[in-house]
Amino acid sequence: MSNTWKIHMLTLISFLVGTSQFVISSSGDWIVHLAWNFRRRKADSN
């Protein structure tokens, strides 16, 4: 029983870590995209 519980915990932790890494990397791309568009818009208005 304790072995099964450990396996479930490890699976859950690895899933959470993978999900958070995916969210962080995709939000990082989104922030770069926003900053790039903002800079380009500023350059166009001048």
N, C-alpha and C positions, 0 to 999 in steps of 0.2 A: 504493500500500500504506500509506504513512504517513497519508494522508488518511482512509482507512477506519479505521485505528487510532484517530485523533483522534476521529472520529465515535462509535466504540464507547465510548471513554473518557468523552466528554461525556454520552452516553446513560446510562452506568452511574452517573456522578456525580449527574446530575439525578434518576435513579431513587432513589439512596440518600438524597439530600437530601429528596425528597418523602416517602419512607417514614419517615425520622426525624422530619420535621415532623408526620406523621400520628400516629406513636407518642407524641411529646411532647404533642400536643394532646389525644389520647384519654386518656393517663395523667394529664394535668392535670385533665381532667373527673372522672376516677376519684378523684383525691385530694380534690377539692372535695366530691364526693359523700360520701366517707368522713367527712370533717371535719364536714359538715352533719349526717349521721346521728349521729355521736358527740355533737355538741352537743345535738341533739334528745333523745337518750337520756339525757344528763345532766340536761336540764331536766325530763324526765318522772320521773326517780327522786327529784327533790327534793319 
